[in-house]
Amino acid sequence: MKILNLKNIGSKDLIVFDLDGTLVRTKSPMDVEMSELVARLLLVKRVVVIGGGKYSVFQELLVRQLKCSKESLKNLFLFPTTATAFYKYERGWKRVYSLSLTPFEISQIRKAFYEVFKEIGYQHPKKTYGELIENRGGSQMAFSVYGQDIVRVLGDKGVKMKEEWLKNNLKTKMKITREVQKKLPNLEVRAAGFTTIDVTKKGIDKAFGIRQFKKYLKVPVNKMLFIGDAMFPGGNDYPVIKTGVDYMTVKNPEETKNIIRQILAIK
């Protein structure tokens, strides 16, 4: 973790947040306190949110929970599916770009996961909820251990199940990630969230996201601050380190709230 003093934090023009595990509990709507803090932050800073979820998830978990003016929304920039798409607010949310997988790549991704499950003897949970391998808007495929809808169906119980699974099965998750990557050398495979593995086009990771922020928002890397919960090797936030961006690691949204409070106290 890069330790930044309050002066350095205050000097940043762009605050970049991971979504799942950083701004929200896994696949859960942003809580009222976080919503209020983000709304206040938008008054003084430009804010990017990047994550593995598709655009509709960003709308559901983040945007619809925000209570702020349309003018403030102009300071919020959404980069779903690990920056394979970009949306900004201009009299409504507008898509700036989208980078899609081909039908053949999508087919190969499904095949790779099924082959790895068989080869390593992986056993799915007895009860799953929704799709195990989801097509996220054509730009990202994602495997989720319990299925994509567990939190929607079970609420907090689903969150706890995902957290518990990761505690007991991190090695298994990373092994699946490595083995699928071997089968898909021309694509990018990343461990994400508690129970998810994402696949995108080659070179698509959060370091790619940092470059997109620089390109489209005209902000130099030294004026950005990245905040995420998966900075460990193999984690989907880890690639930002190679960009040289200043970053802070959090364990959960409560720690993120404390960072936002620090930023707001300076302004």
N, C-alpha and C positions, 0 to 999 in steps of 0.2 A: 504493500500500500504506500503510495506517495503521501507523505504528510504535508499538507498545505496549511500555512498560517492564514489567519482571517484576512489579512491584507491581500494575499494572493488569490484567495477565493473571491473576494470582492471585485478583483480586477478582471474577472472572466466575463466575456460578452455573451457566451453561449453555454448554457447548462444542458448537458446531455444525460438523459436517464434511460437505463434499461427499464423495461416494463415489469415483467413477471418476476416477483421476488424482491423488487426494488421500489417501485411505486405502488404495487398491489400485491396482495398475497396471491399465490398461484391461481390463475384463472378466476379471480374474484374481483368484483367491482371495487374501485378505489373508495376508501372510507371517507367519511365526512371531513375529518380533520385533515387528511392529505389533500382532499379537494380544495379546502380553504387555503392551505399553504401554497399549492400550485397556482391557484387563482391570484394570490398575492404576488407570487414570484413572477407571473406573466406581466405584471404591471411595471416591473423594473428590469427584467431580463428576457432575452429570447431563449426559448426552450425547445429542445428536440427530445422526442421519445422514440426509441428504437427497440424492437423485440422480434421474436420469432413468430408471434401470432399474426393472423391475417387482418386486413383492414377492418372488417366488421367487428373483430374482437377489440381492436383499439377503440372503436366507436362505443361499444357496449361497456367496456371496463373503465375507460378513461374519459372520453369526450362527454358522454351523457351524464357523467357524475359531476362535471365541472359546472360551477355556478359563476359565470363571468360574462363580461360583455363581448359582443362580436369584435369590437376593436382589440380586446385582449387576445382573442383567438388568432389574430394575425401574427402574434408572437409565438404561436405553437406550431410545430412542424412534426408530422408523423411519418416515420419510416418503418412500416410493418414488414413482416417476412424478411427480417435481417437486411433491410434497406434495398430489397429487390423492387420496392415500390416507394414512392414519395408523394405525400398529400399535403397541401397547404390551404389555408382558409382565404378565399376571395369571394365574398358573397355566397358562401357555402364552401364545402370541402371539394377541392379540385385535385385530380391526379396529375402529377407532373410527368412521371414516367413509370413504367413497369417492365421488368425483365422476366420473361416466362421460360419455363422448362418446355422442352418439346414432348410430344406424346410418347416418343420412343424413350426418352430419358425417364419419364414418369413410370413407364412400364418396367424399365431396368431397375429403378429404385425399389419398386415393390418386390421384384424378383430377388434382388440382393438381400433384402430383409428376411424374406421367407427362407432363403438358402442358409443364411447365418443362423437363424433360429434352429433349424434342423441340425446344422453342423455342430453347434455348441451344446445342443440338448436343452435349449431354453424352454421353460414351461411358462405359458401365460397364466395370469391369475385366473382362478375358477370363474370369477364374475368380472365382466368388463362392461364399459358404458360407452356406446357409440363406436365410431371407427377407430381401429388401432393404427392404421396408416392413412393419414388424411392429406388430401390435395388442398393446399392453402392458396387458393386463387390462381393456381397455375404457375406460381413463381417459387413455391417451396413445398416439399413433402415433409411430413412429420410423423414419426412413430411415437405413440404414447402408450405406456405400459398398461394403464387401466382403461384406455380409450379416451377420446376427446371430450366426453361429456360428464366425467365423473363428478366434477365440482358443481356443474349445473344440476345434476341429479341429487347429490348427497350433501352439498354445501360444505360446511366446516369439517364434517366427517371425512369428506373426500380429500380436502386439503391435508388433513392429518394422515390419511392413508398414504398419500403421495410422499409426504415428508418422511414417514416411517420406512417406506419402501427404499428411498434413497439411502437412508442411514444403513440399511442392511444389505444393499445391493449396488453400491457405487462401483465396485470392481466389475460386476456383470454389465452395468450400463456402459462403462468405458470399453469393455471388451467388445460388446456389440458395435459400438461406435467405430472402433479400430477395424473390426472385421468387415463391416459394411464399406468403410472407406477403401479397403483393399480391393473390393469388388467394383468400386465406382471411382477409379483413379482420375477420371475427367470431371468429377463433381466434388462438391465440398460437403463433408459430413461433420456435424458438430453436436456435442452433448449440450442440452439446453434445459432450463427449468429443473424440476425435481425428477420427472419421469419421461422426459421427451428427448428425442434425437431428431435434429433437423437436417435436411438435405437441400442444397441449392446448387446453382451453377458454380463452377470452379472460381475461386477467388472471391466469392461472396461470403464475407464475414463482417464482423463489426469494425475491422480495420478499413474494409471497403466503405462501410458507412461513414467513418470519419472523413474519408476522401470525398464522399458525396456531399457532406455538410460543407466542407471547404469550397467545393465547386459551386454548389447551388445557393448557399447562404452567404458566400463571400466572407467567411470568417477564418482567419488563420488558426492553425492547430494550437498555437500557444495562447490563444484567447478562448479555448474551450476547456471545460471541466467535465469529465465523464464519471458517472456514478453507477456502479453495478454490483451485483452479488455473486457473479461467477467468474472471478479473476484467476481461478486456479488453472493449471495446464490442462487443456482439453475442454475447459468451460467456454461457453459462447461469448463471454465478455473478454476473455484472455487476449484475443488478437489485437485489441486496441493498444496494448502496451508497446508493440513494435512501432506504432505511429509517433511515439513521443508525447502523446497527449497527457496532460495531468489527469490523474484519476484518483478516486477514493472508493474503497471496497466497503460494502455494507453487508450485514447478515440478514437484514429484513427491512420492511418499510418503516419501522419505528426509528431505525438508525438514519434512514433517508430523511425523515422529518426533522431530525436534529440538525442535519447539514443544511436543509432549506432554512431553518430558523437562524442559523449562523449567517447565511447569505443575506437574509432579510434584515438582520440586526445591523449590518454594515451600511445598508442603503438608507 
